């Protein structure tokens, strides 16, 4: 019997998901020696820099508070409704965070000793908060609609610690009196200081504490991107298979993105060819290690319980082997990069980046084999599981 167009499209979902996760994992722009992105390196008078920072922080806080209003109005006795309200608040929070980062990247760096390190500390805090808030978003989404939201939310709050951004700035201050003076200038504006430090500023959101009346609030982290609707916990063989694949791919992507961000920062600040090469090699080593971990996690799975389950599992195993080989080769190429000059190193980095796309396309071609298999309910599970939607 001829296959309908709808059936064909559904059959391709599994392949699309795998390839999308794969190709999204390694932004090629960071491997091109263009020194772009990451904010402006213009130097600004310290007082003016603090003033601009505080203006951006106050604007962020107002937008953040507005994003949390819907959550304040939720009926905390209705867990399903409250989770939906929390998720919606994250959408507003995402925009507030994006705008704050955009404003921050426009103000340049304070014209002081270690001013560049101050900017780097903010960027590092952004990333740390992203990771933490994503974890909290997932935890809230996983609360069962049958559970008491207040009780479960309190457990989540107890499980996560707010990053101490002031401590990081104090560490910089131990090596630079200019940084100490900069922090003191921020502290002079109590509203600004409360946003930047007391709430780890860069990505915090004032969200209601459901254990008290809505008029009282407490600081809680929310994700930079509200992930996905919650569904029931994985129970069947196929649910567990899909969940594990998506979580493993998602963690792999996050690990590579964090390593990529570190590399991108170094591309903008490398003083010589040796430093640039070292950063490239370090990135490839991380990629190799994390890809081998991904291979182990996928390889430990039993085939999904669908007609072509064994063939689908083999396809994933084969693709993982190819990925490991890709990073083995990339590491080898990176270790051979010339350091005769910064210009030559840049050329070698460009050459490696141009080859990455082809290598990943080859792995993607392996995933294409899934198109010919009967994936059964796996496509529906990939469409509905929150951990899968997060990497699509």
C-alpha positions in Angstrom: 0.0 0.0 0.0 1.4 3.4 -1.0 2.6 5.6 1.9 0.7 8.8 2.4 2.5 12.2 2.5 1.6 12.6 6.2 3.1 9.2 7.0 6.3 10.0 5.1 6.7 13.3 7.0 6.1 11.6 10.4 8.6 8.9 9.5 11.2 11.6 8.9 10.8 13.2 12.3 13.3 11.0 14.0 16.0 11.7 11.4 15.3 15.4 11.5 15.6 15.6 15.3 18.9 13.7 15.3 20.4 15.8 12.5 19.2 19.1 14.0 20.7 18.2 17.3 23.9 17.3 15.6 24.3 20.3 13.4 23.3 22.7 16.2 26.0 21.4 18.5 29.0 23.1 17.0 28.4 26.7 15.8 31.0 27.1 13.0 31.2 30.8 13.4 33.2 30.5 16.6 35.9 28.5 14.8 36.4 31.2 12.2 39.1 33.7 13.2 36.8 36.7 12.8 37.0 38.1 16.3 33.4 39.1 16.2 30.6 38.9 18.8 30.8 38.8 22.5 30.2 42.5 23.0 32.2 45.7 22.4 35.8 46.0 23.7 35.6 49.9 23.7 37.0 51.3 26.9 34.6 53.6 28.9 35.2 55.8 31.9 34.5 53.6 35.0 31.8 55.9 36.4 30.0 56.1 33.0 30.3 52.4 32.6 28.6 51.8 36.0 25.9 54.3 35.2 25.1 52.5 31.9 25.3 49.1 33.7 22.8 50.3 36.3 20.4 51.7 33.8 20.4 48.4 32.0 20.0 46.5 35.2 17.0 48.6 36.4 15.3 48.2 33.0 15.9 44.5 33.2 14.4 44.3 36.7 11.3 46.1 35.6 10.8 43.8 32.6 11.6 40.8 34.8 9.0 41.8 37.4 6.4 42.3 34.7 7.1 38.8 33.4 6.4 37.4 36.8 3.0 39.0 37.3 1.1 36.2 35.7 2.7 33.7 38.1 1.7 35.9 41.0 -1.9 35.7 40.0 -2.0 31.9 39.5 -4.1 29.7 41.7 -1.4 27.7 43.6 -4.0 25.1 44.6 -4.2 24.2 40.9 -0.8 22.7 40.0 -1.5 22.4 36.3 -2.5 26.1 36.1 0.4 27.3 38.2 2.9 25.4 36.0 1.4 26.9 32.9 1.7 30.4 34.5 5.3 29.7 35.5 6.1 28.6 31.9 4.5 31.7 30.5 6.4 34.0 32.8 9.6 32.4 31.5 8.7 33.6 28.0 8.6 37.1 29.2 11.8 36.5 31.2 13.6 35.3 28.1 13.0 38.6 26.3 14.0 40.6 29.4 17.3 38.6 29.6 18.0 39.0 25.9 17.5 42.7 26.1 19.7 43.0 29.2 22.5 41.1 27.5 22.2 43.2 24.4 22.4 46.4 26.5 25.4 45.0 28.5 27.3 44.2 25.3 26.8 47.8 24.1 28.4 49.5 27.1 31.9 48.3 26.4 34.4 47.7 29.2 35.4 49.9 32.1 38.7 51.7 31.5 40.4 50.2 34.6 43.0 47.5 35.3 41.4 44.1 34.6 38.4 45.8 33.0 38.3 43.0 30.4 38.2 40.5 33.2 35.2 42.3 34.8 33.3 41.9 31.5 34.4 38.3 31.2 33.1 37.7 34.7 29.6 39.0 33.7 29.6 36.8 30.6 30.6 33.8 32.7 27.8 34.6 35.1 25.3 34.7 32.3 26.3 31.2 31.2 26.3 29.8 34.8 22.8 31.3 35.3 21.6 29.9 32.0 22.6 26.4 33.1 21.0 26.7 36.6 17.8 28.2 35.4 17.4 25.6 32.6 17.7 22.9 35.3 15.0 24.7 37.5 12.7 25.1 34.5 12.9 21.4 33.8 12.3 20.6 37.5 9.2 22.7 37.6 7.9 21.3 34.4 8.4 17.8 35.8 6.1 18.4 38.8 3.2 16.1 38.5 -0.2 17.8 38.1 -1.4 15.6 41.0 1.2 16.9 43.4 1.0 20.0 45.6 2.8 22.8 43.7 3.8 24.7 46.9 5.4 21.6 48.4 7.2 20.5 45.2 8.3 24.1 44.4 9.8 24.5 47.8 11.8 21.2 47.4 13.2 22.6 44.1 14.1 25.9 45.7 16.0 23.9 48.4 17.9 21.9 45.9 19.5 24.9 44.0 21.9 27.5 45.3 22.0 31.0 43.9 25.5 31.7 42.3 27.5 34.2 44.3 28.5 36.8 41.8 29.8 39.2 44.4 32.3 36.6 45.5 33.6 36.4 42.0 34.0 40.1 41.8 35.7 40.1 45.2 38.2 37.6 43.9 39.0 39.9 41.0 39.3 42.7 43.6 42.0 40.8 45.5 44.2 41.4 42.5 43.1 44.8 41.4 42.2 47.9 43.5 40.5 49.3 40.5 38.0 46.5 40.6 37.4 47.1 44.3 36.6 50.8 43.5 34.3 49.7 40.6 32.3 47.4 42.9 32.1 50.2 45.5 30.7 52.5 42.8 28.0 49.9 42.0 27.2 49.6 45.7 26.6 53.3 45.9 23.5 52.7 43.8 21.6 50.4 46.2 18.9 49.5 43.7 21.5 48.6 41.1 23.7 46.7 43.6 20.6 44.7 44.7 20.0 43.6 41.2 23.6 42.9 40.2 24.8 41.2 43.4 22.0 40.2 45.8 20.3 38.4 42.9 23.4 37.6 40.9 22.1 40.4 38.7 22.7 39.2 35.2 19.9 36.7 34.9 17.8 36.7 38.1 14.1 37.2 38.3 11.9 38.2 41.1 9.4 35.4 41.3 6.8 34.7 43.9 7.3 32.3 46.7 4.1 30.2 46.7 4.5 29.5 50.4 3.5 33.1 51.3 0.9 35.5 50.1 1.4 37.1 46.7 2.3 40.4 48.2 5.5 38.9 49.5 8.2 37.7 47.0 11.5 36.0 47.1 14.2 35.7 44.5 14.2 32.6 42.4 16.0 31.8 39.2 14.1 31.3 36.0 15.5 30.0 32.7 16.8 32.1 29.9 14.6 30.0 27.7 11.4 28.3 29.0 11.9 24.8 27.8 8.8 22.7 27.1 5.5 21.5 28.5 5.7 18.7 31.0 4.5 15.2 30.2 4.4 12.1 32.4 7.6 10.5 33.5 9.2 7.9 31.1 7.8 4.5 32.0 7.6 2.3 28.8 10.7 0.9 27.0 10.2 3.4 24.1 9.6 6.4 26.4 12.8 5.6 28.3 14.7 5.1 25.0 13.6 8.4 23.6 14.1 10.2 26.8 17.7 8.9 27.2 18.6 9.7 23.6 17.3 13.3 24.0 18.8 13.9 27.4 22.2 12.6 26.2 22.1 14.6 23.0 21.0 17.7 25.0 23.8 17.4 27.5 26.3 16.8 24.7 25.1 20.0 22.9 25.3 22.0 26.2 28.8 20.7 26.9 30.0 21.6 23.5 28.3 25.0 23.6 30.0 25.8 26.9 33.3 24.8 25.5 32.6 26.7 22.3 31.8 29.9 24.3 35.1 29.5 26.0 36.9 29.1 22.7 35.0 32.1 21.2 36.2 34.3 24.1 39.8 33.3 23.6 39.6 33.9 19.8 38.8 37.5 20.7 41.6 37.9 23.3 44.4 35.6 22.2 47.7 37.5 22.4 49.7 35.2 20.2 49.5 32.1 18.0 50.4 29.7 20.8 47.6 30.8 23.0 45.1 30.5 20.1 46.3 27.0 19.2 46.1 26.0 22.9 42.5 27.1 23.1 41.6 25.3 19.9 43.3 22.1 21.1 41.5 22.4 24.5 38.2 22.7 22.8 38.8 19.7 20.6 39.8 17.6 23.6 36.6 18.5 25.4 34.6 17.6 22.2 36.4 14.3 22.0 35.7 13.5 25.7 32.1 14.5 25.6 31.5 12.7 22.3 32.9 9.5 23.7 30.6 9.9 26.7 27.7 10.3 24.4 28.7 7.2 22.5 28.8 5.2 25.7 25.3 6.4 26.8 23.7 5.7 23.4 25.6 2.4 23.1 24.3 1.2 26.5 20.7 1.4 25.3 18.6 -1.6 24.3 16.9 -1.2 21.0 13.4 0.5 21.1 10.4 -1.7 21.0 9.2 -0.9 17.4 9.3 -3.0 14.2 12.7 -1.7 13.1 14.1 -1.0 16.6 17.3 -2.9 16.2 18.1 -1.2 12.9 17.4 2.2 14.4 19.6 1.5 17.4 22.4 0.4 15.1 22.1 3.6 13.1 22.5 5.6 16.2 25.5 3.5 17.3 27.1 3.9 13.9 26.6 7.7 14.0 28.1 7.9 17.4 31.2 6.0 16.2 31.5 8.5 13.3 31.2 11.4 15.7 34.0 10.1 17.8 36.1 9.6 14.7 35.3 13.2 13.7 36.6 14.6 17.0 39.6 12.3 16.9 40.5 13.8 13.5 39.8 17.3 14.6 42.0 17.0 17.6 44.8 15.6 15.5 44.5 18.4 13.0 44.4 21.0 15.8 47.6 19.6 17.4 49.3 20.1 14.1 48.3 23.7 13.7 51.3 26.0 13.0 52.3 28.7 15.5 54.8 30.4 13.2 52.6 33.4 13.2 49.1 34.5 14.3 48.2 34.9 10.7 49.2 31.4 9.9 47.4 30.0 12.9 44.3 31.9 11.8 44.5 30.3 8.4 44.8 26.8 9.9 41.8 27.5 12.1 39.8 28.6 9.1 40.8 25.4 7.3 39.7 23.2 10.1 36.4 25.0 10.5 35.6 24.6 6.8 36.1 20.8 7.1 33.8 20.5 10.1 30.7 21.1 8.1 31.5 18.3 5.7 32.3 15.9 8.5 29.1 16.6 10.3 27.2 16.2 7.0 28.6 12.7 6.6 27.3 11.8 10.1 24.0 13.3 9.1 23.9 11.1 6.1 24.1 8.1 8.4 21.0 9.4 10.3 19.2 9.6 6.9 19.0 5.8 6.9 16.3 6.1 9.6 14.0 7.4 6.9 13.6 3.9 5.5 12.7 2.4 8.9 9.4 1.9 10.7 9.9 4.0 13.8 6.3 3.4 15.1 5.5 5.6 18.1 9.0 6.9 18.4 8.1 10.0 16.3 5.2 10.9 18.6 7.4 10.5 21.6 10.1 12.7 20.1 7.4 15.3 19.4 6.0 15.2 22.9 8.9 14.6 25.4 10.1 18.0 26.8 13.7 16.9 26.8 13.4 16.3 23.1 11.7 19.6 22.3 14.5 21.4 24.0 17.0 20.2 21.3 14.8 20.6 18.2 
